[in-house]
Amino acid sequence: MTLTHYKQKVLDNCQFRPDPNDRHIREWTSGDIQVKRLLRDMVRDRLIKIEYIKRGHTVRRMIIPIITKIHE
């Protein structure tokens, strides 16, 4: 699979679960993928927007898709 396929898979799964942790993203893609690097690239490409929401003593990372389909 290419990096574009991994990005599309993250976009598809974030519609159903907007607050995944790194383990979930690794399950969706591959164990070899660096999750934070992938998300940073997706933000730079303007595919997603990341918001951090504080709930009590924890901070959740919310991934909001901007684009639903990557054009190839």
C-alpha positions in Angstrom: 0.0 0.0 0.0 1.1 3.5 -0.7 1.0 6.5 1.6 -2.1 7.8 -0.3 -3.9 4.6 0.6 -3.0 5.0 4.2 -4.2 8.6 4.2 -7.5 7.5 2.6 -8.0 4.8 5.2 -7.5 7.2 8.0 -10.0 9.6 6.5 -12.5 6.9 6.1 -12.2 5.6 9.6 -12.2 9.1 11.2 -15.7 9.6 10.0 -16.8 6.8 12.4 -14.4 7.5 15.2 -13.2 11.1 15.4 -10.9 10.6 18.4 -8.6 7.7 17.7 -5.5 7.1 19.6 -2.2 6.1 17.9 -2.9 2.4 18.5 -6.1 2.5 16.5 -4.5 4.3 13.6 -1.7 1.7 13.5 -4.4 -1.0 13.3 -6.1 0.8 10.4 -2.8 1.3 8.5 0.3 -0.7 9.3 2.6 -1.3 12.3 5.4 0.3 10.3 3.8 3.7 9.9 4.8 6.6 12.2 1.4 7.9 13.2 2.3 11.4 14.3 4.3 11.9 11.1 1.3 10.6 9.0 -1.1 13.0 10.8 1.3 15.9 10.4 1.6 15.2 6.7 -2.2 15.1 6.4 -2.6 18.4 8.2 0.0 20.0 5.9 -1.8 18.6 2.8 -5.1 20.1 4.3 -6.8 16.8 4.4 -7.6 16.9 8.2 -7.8 19.4 11.0 -6.7 18.4 14.5 -8.3 19.9 17.6 -7.3 19.2 21.2 -10.1 19.1 23.7 -9.4 19.1 27.4 -11.8 16.9 29.5 -10.9 16.9 33.1 -7.2 15.9 33.4 -7.0 14.4 30.0 -6.6 16.0 26.5 -8.3 14.3 23.6 -7.1 14.7 20.0 -10.1 15.1 17.7 -9.4 14.5 14.0 -11.8 16.4 11.7 -11.7 15.5 8.0 -11.7 18.4 5.7 -11.7 16.3 2.5 -13.5 13.0 2.4 -11.9 11.6 -0.8 -8.3 11.9 -2.0 -8.1 12.4 -5.8 -5.6 10.3 -7.5 
